[in-house]
C-alpha cells in the first residue's frame, strides 16, 4: 500500500500541533455529501458533520464557516465525530443552512480553524 507523502500529510503525521496558518496552502473543500452531511476537507484532514434537528428559536446564531450572523431558521447545528474517538467525542458547530452560498463567502482560514480541531484532539 502506497503511503501519502505530501507536505500536508507529513506535517499532520509528525507535527500534529502545527497551527493551520503555518501549513502549506491546500484546497479547502466545503460541501454537502449525498447523505446531506456537511463535509470539510483539506487533505489529509476531513470532517463530516451530521446535521442535527432544528430547534425553533428567535435568537440569531453565528455561522462558524462564513462568520456571518444568521437568523435561526437560516442556520443548522451539526456535529462531527472526532477521528479515533470511538463515538465518545464530537465537535459541534453552527453553519448556514444554504451550504453552497456559505461556501462562496467562507474564508479558507475559518474553515481551517474548524479542521484544526481534528489535529488538536
N, C-alpha and C positions, 0 to 999 in steps of 0.2 A: 504494500500500500504506500503510495507516494505521500510524503509529508509536505504540508503547506509551508514554504519557506519565504513568504513575502515579508516585507518590513513590518507590516502591521501585525502579522501572526507572531513574529519573533518578539516584538515588544509585548504583546498580550501574554505570551507564554513565560518570558524570562524577566520582564519588568512590569508586573501587573499593577503597580501603584502609579504608573506614569499618567499624569493628567492628560485628558484628551486633547488639550490645546497644543501639547508637545508632540503629538503623533503626526506622522506624515499624512498629508491630505488624502482622503479617500472619498468615494461617493457614498453619501448617506441616503439610504432609501427609506421612504416613509409612505406606507400604503395600506390598503385593506386586502386581506387574502380572500380566497374563495369561501371561507367559513365566516367571514365578517370580522375576523380578528384584526387588530391594528398591529402592523409589523414595522419595527425599526431595525434597520440592518446597515452595518458598515463592517465589512469583512475584517476580522473573523467574528465579530460580535453580532448577536441578533437577539431581539426580544419580541415575543408575540403576546400582545395584550388581549385578554378576553374582556369584551365589553360587558359591564355589569348592568343590571336593570336600572332604568331611570327612576329617580325618586323626585316627585314634584317638590319644587321649592322656588321661592321668588327671589332668592339671593343669587347674584351673579357669581361666576367662578372664573378662574384664570386658566387658560389653556397652557399646559406645560410645554407644548411644541412651538406654538407661534407667539406665546406670551401676550395674548390679547384677552381682554375681559369679555366673557360671553354670557348671555342670558342662559339660565339653567336649561331651558328647552333646546338650546343650540349646542350643548356640551354633553359628553358622555364620561362616565367614570370607568376606568379599566384597570385590570390587574394582570401582571405577568409573573409567572413562577420563575424565580431566580435559578439559574443553572446549578446543578448539583445540590439542590435544596430538598429534594425528595418530598415536594409538596408542603414543606414547612415554612418557607419564606417567600413572600410575594412583594412585588413592587407595585404600588398603587399610584396612578397618575390620572390627570384630567386632560381630555383632548376635545377639540371641536368635533361635533357630530359629522360635519362635512369634511372628511379626511382629505379629499382632493384639493379643495380650496385652502385648507390649512397647510398642506404640504407646499403650496406655492408661496405662502407667507413665512413659513418657518425657516429660521436661520440654521445652518448646519451646526453651529456651536451649541444651540439649545438642544438639538437632537442628540449631539454627542454627550451633553451633560446627563441626559436620561440614560444613554448607553453606558456611561461611566459607572453607574450603579452595579452593573454586571462585574466590572473589574474590582470595585471596592468591596463587593460582598465577600 
